[in-house]
Each structure stands twice: as C-alpha cells, then as structure tokens.
Amino acid sequence: MTIFFLFFALFQFESTAQTIDRNSIFGCAKVFGDSITFLNDFTLAAAKRKTPEDPNGKEWEVYLMKGTVYRFALCCYSKGGPLVMKLYDDTVKEDNPYILIKQHTKKSYSDYICKKSAVYKVSIRFKNDKILNQELSAIGILGFIRKLKP
C-alpha cells in the first residue's frame, strides 16, 4: 500500500511550459534535509492575471494518508506581492486551511499530521487577490517525514 502511494505521489507531475527548471525544484527541496523524502512538486511558472476574473494562482489535488507526517514548503520567484500556500479539503475551506505558509517568513515550510486519508487541495496564490499584471512564479514541495505508529 505504501509503495502504491509513493508511486502515485511521485508521478503526479504536471507538464507545462516552465521557466522554473528542475534545478529550482531541487533547490527548494533542500529545506527538507536528508531525513525527509521528496514526494511531489507544485510548480506555478510565469502565470499573470490580466483581469480580476482571471484565476489568482493555481490549485492541485494530492492524496494524503492518515497517520502520516508530511512537510510542505514554499519557494517564491515572483517579484510581485507576497504569496501564500494553503492545504485544505472539501470539509475545510481555503479561507481557513489546515496549513498556511506565507512568503518572506523565517519558516517557509509547515509540517502536517494527516488525520484522515483523503484527497486534499494545495493552492499557491497571491495573498492579495486584487493584484493584476504581476508574474506569479513559485514552487510548492511535498515531503514525507514519517508514518506514525498506530
């Protein structure tokens, strides 16, 4: 079961024309150190809002397993306003997420103990949703810390 999950998480990459390369992703993952296993990246490259109706950032889905400790990290490459990374699901809305990582803080990562196996949503957005005509480039990283004992 664990092998299936790791396979699923590792091969969930999205193919886009990216200005952020794999070296940027590996550089962002350095916050994990040697004891945390890289699982997935959430890459948002050169997205720009031209009108208020355009999406503010991007959202991805990821399956997390109960009793597992994960680490989420955020690396920002935007010159615009501050960015935020959030984790939420269908029962917890994006306005009140399980975790919230803000750009330009001392700690650009957050650990999360998963309490139920489910599909969760990860978003990376401008903190201020009124920002227009500024490039949004960021990488979110998901890492596996450990499985808790039952």
C-alpha positions, -999 to 999 in steps of 0.1 A, spaced: 0 0 0 28 24 9 47 16 -23 15 24 -43 11 57 -26 47 67 -32 44 57 -68 11 77 -71 27 108 -55 59 107 -74 43 105 -108 16 132 -104 37 159 -121 20 183 -145 36 191 -178 37 228 -186 60 252 -203 80 263 -173 105 290 -167 113 272 -134 135 242 -141 142 210 -121 173 226 -105 149 252 -90 127 224 -76 157 206 -61 170 238 -47 136 244 -30 136 209 -16 168 215 3 148 227 32 139 190 37 174 179 45 184 143 43 158 128 65 127 138 45 116 121 13 106 143 -16 72 133 -29 58 159 -52 62 195 -65 35 221 -73 50 244 -99 34 276 -110 55 293 -136 50 327 -151 13 330 -145 -1 365 -149 -35 379 -141 -47 405 -166 -83 409 -153 -99 403 -119 -118 374 -134 -85 355 -142 -75 329 -116 -53 341 -87 -27 313 -87 -34 276 -90 -48 246 -72 -37 210 -72 -51 178 -57 -30 153 -37 -39 122 -18 -26 121 18 -27 91 41 -40 90 77 -13 88 104 15 102 82 36 133 88 42 155 58 62 186 52 50 214 28 75 240 16 71 272 -5 98 288 -26 88 321 -44 103 335 -75 77 363 -81 86 400 -80 50 409 -72 31 408 -40 35 382 -13 24 346 -19 7 320 3 4 282 1 -26 265 16 -37 230 24 -75 223 26 -102 198 16 -139 197 9 -147 200 47 -122 228 54 -124 258 30 -95 276 16 -102 306 38 -95 285 69 -69 260 58 -51 232 77 -18 248 69 -8 283 57 27 291 45 35 328 39 62 341 17 90 361 34 87 345 68 116 328 87 99 294 83 90 287 46 76 253 55 50 236 77 46 201 89 12 184 88 0 153 106 -27 138 84 -58 127 104 -78 111 76 -69 96 43 -84 117 16 -78 139 -14 -66 173 -3 -62 205 -22 -30 226 -23 -31 262 -36 -5 288 -43 -19 323 -47 -11 360 -43 -20 369 -7 -39 399 -21 -63 387 -47 -66 422 -63 -30 422 -77 -30 423 -115 -3 423 -142 24 408 -120 40 375 -127 33 346 -102 61 321 -101 65 297 -72 72 261 -63 55 242 -36 71 210 -23 55 180 -5 77 157 15 72 126 36 86 128 72 74 95 88 44 72 94 31 74 129 27 41 149 -10 30 153 
